[in-house]
Amino acid sequence: MRQATHSLFAGGADSTPDIPSESVNLVVTSPPFLDVVQYAADNWLRCWFVGLEAKKVPIAMYRDPSNWMAFICRVFSELARVVRRGGHVAFEVGEVRNGTIELERLVLEAARGLPFEALGVLVNVQEFTKTANCWGVNNNSKGTNTNRVVIMRRI
Ligand SMILES: C[S@@+](CC[C@H](N)C(=O)[O-])C[C@H]1O[C@@H](n2cnc3c(N)ncnc32)[C@H](O)[C@@H]1O
């Protein structure tokens, strides 16, 4: 039986020099949605678990959608380096700012001109769950209520 192996690297998704070029078959990821979440505060437990200081992790937080798109473009440029031809990227985003910005549209625009073919966007519309009550959300109108997964193939 083949032994499974793994590696853990900490750093920005737009620069991953520890990952060899054309070495990846599948990327499943989800970037920060503009500036809506305080990740340093939310991830303190995970950081503690792997011995990182949360405040020292550079978090991508962009209020301006065009700056966010520039970040996503840099990430896809790096993904174009590490993903093999024929490999896939599943890039999960959502709708933000009361549904006025559908981030998958910005992702598709940001990746334009890079060696990826868009296969589609999988939209998962959820039923309201009581778990959201802990954040003071009691319906499907506030916050991000759908998952939008942009599926790309490296060409
Ligand atoms: C929408 S959340 C996705 C969370 C993911 N589904 C998980 O379970 O960990 C975005 C994640 O991107 C991380 N992040 C922030 N800036 C980043 C960067 N420059 N490069 C890579 N990841 C970043 C955040 O800390 C956060 O964990």
PDBQT file of the ligand as one rigid body, heavy atoms in Angstrom, charges set to zero:
ROOT
HETATM    1  C1  LIG A 201     -13.040  32.279   3.860  1.00  0.00    +0.000 C 
HETATM    2  S1  LIG A 201     -11.777  31.747   4.994  1.00  0.00    +0.000 S 
HETATM    3  C2  LIG A 201     -11.592  30.082   4.533  1.00  0.00    +0.000 C 
HETATM    4  C3  LIG A 201     -11.449  29.212   5.698  1.00  0.00    +0.000 C 
HETATM    5  C4  LIG A 201     -11.230  27.760   5.326  1.00  0.00    +0.000 C 
HETATM    6  N1  LIG A 201     -12.419  27.199   4.705  1.00  0.00    +0.000 N 
HETATM    7  C5  LIG A 201     -10.872  26.983   6.563  1.00  0.00    +0.000 C 
HETATM    8  O1  LIG A 201     -11.630  26.136   7.006  1.00  0.00    +0.000 OA
HETATM    9  O2  LIG A 201      -9.805  27.261   7.101  1.00  0.00    +0.000 OA
HETATM   10  C6  LIG A 201     -10.323  32.539   4.372  1.00  0.00    +0.000 C 
HETATM   11  C7  LIG A 201      -9.025  32.052   5.005  1.00  0.00    +0.000 C 
HETATM   12  O3  LIG A 201      -7.930  32.676   4.275  1.00  0.00    +0.000 OA
HETATM   13  C8  LIG A 201      -6.905  32.983   5.206  1.00  0.00    +0.000 C 
HETATM   14  N2  LIG A 201      -6.015  34.030   4.605  1.00  0.00    +0.000 N 
HETATM   15  C9  LIG A 201      -5.969  35.346   4.893  1.00  0.00    +0.000 A 
HETATM   16  N3  LIG A 201      -5.040  35.963   4.135  1.00  0.00    +0.000 NA
HETATM   17  C10 LIG A 201      -4.477  35.011   3.357  1.00  0.00    +0.000 A 
HETATM   18  C11 LIG A 201      -3.449  35.018   2.384  1.00  0.00    +0.000 A 
HETATM   19  N4  LIG A 201      -2.817  36.128   2.027  1.00  0.00    +0.000 N 
HETATM   20  N5  LIG A 201      -3.121  33.853   1.802  1.00  0.00    +0.000 NA
HETATM   21  C12 LIG A 201      -3.767  32.698   2.139  1.00  0.00    +0.000 A 
HETATM   22  N6  LIG A 201      -4.758  32.620   3.045  1.00  0.00    +0.000 NA
HETATM   23  C13 LIG A 201      -5.106  33.760   3.661  1.00  0.00    +0.000 A 
HETATM   24  C14 LIG A 201      -7.687  33.443   6.434  1.00  0.00    +0.000 C 
HETATM   25  O4  LIG A 201      -6.886  33.396   7.590  1.00  0.00    +0.000 OA
HETATM   26  C15 LIG A 201      -8.831  32.431   6.465  1.00  0.00    +0.000 C 
HETATM   27  O5  LIG A 201      -8.458  31.295   7.196  1.00  0.00    +0.000 OA
ENDROOT
TORSDOF 0
